[in-house]
Amino acid sequence: MFKKSIVLALTLTFLGTTFAYARDAQQHSYNPNHQNYKKMSKHNHAHWKKGQHYSGWKSHEKVDSYKQHGLHKPKKGNHWIKVNDQYLQVNPKSGSIVETTAPR
């Protein structure tokens, strides 16, 4: 009888934690229309400026077809990336922003 009580208590504890995790996962589900998700999906800067350091530049794809985007050839050793609605010319060695475009 004592063993059955322990097994029952452990089973109920296990089920309780499983439901708690499921509830938490449901509360934090992906919803791109949610206001907080939109805030988190954008980087902290509304508009990047020349001279700022951007450590996350590596997570953006390099823009090789700069002429198609109305951009001029980047300075030697730099390249263009697109962050949200802005193009940034970054120096990959320092991570600093050399030039920006107006938000589009």
N, C-alpha and C positions, 0 to 999 in steps of 0.2 A: 504494500500500500504506500509506503514511504517513497519507494522508487518511482511509482506512478505519479505521485505528487510532484516530485522533482522534475520528471520528464515533462509533465504538463506545464509546470512553471517555466521551464526553459523554452518549450514550444511557444507559449504565449509571449514570452519576451522576444523571441526571434520574430514572430509575426508582427508584433508591435513596432519593432525597429524597421521592418520591411515596409510597413504602411507609412511610417514617418518619412522614410527616404523617398518613397513614391510621391507623397504629398509635397515635399520640398522640391522635387524635380518638376512637378506639375506647376508649381508657383513660379519657377524660374525658366519656363520654357521659352523658346525662340518666338518672338513676335516682332517682325520688322516695322509694324505700324505703331508700336508702343513708343511713347515720347522718350523714355529713358534709353531705349535701344538706339533711337536715332542720335541722341546725344553721344552715346558711347561709340557709335560706329564712325563718327567724325573724329578727327584728331583735335587736340585741345585748342589749336589756333584756328580762328575763323579765317584769318588771312596771314600768310607767311610773309616775312619781310627779309630783305637783303641783309646779310650779316648774321642772321639767327643761326643757331646750331640745331640741326635736325638729326638726332641719333637714329630715327626710324626710317631713314631714306632707303635703306637696303630692302625694305619690305615692299617697295614699289618697283614696278617694271620700268626699265629704261625706255625712253621714247627715242627710237632710232629714226623714225620718219618725221623729224621735227618740221620740215618744210610743209608737210601736209597739215600740220597743226598751227601753221602761221608763225612758227618760231624760227629764229636765225640759228646758224651753226654755233654750237656751244664752244666756249673757250677750250683750248688744248687741255686735256686731262679731265674736263668736266663733262657732265651729261645732264640731259633733261629727264625729269620724272613728272608724273601727274599725281597730285594729291588732292582728292576731292574735286573741286572745280578750278584748281590752279595748276599751272605748270611751274616747276621749280628747276633752276639750273643749280646743281649741287657739285661741290668739290668732294669726290669720294675719299680723298686722303684725310680731310679734316671734318667732313660732315657739315660744313657750313654752306649756307645758301648764298650763291653768287648773284643770282638774279631771279625775279619772279614775274609772272604775268598777272594781269588783273583777273579776278574771278570771272568765270564764263558761265 
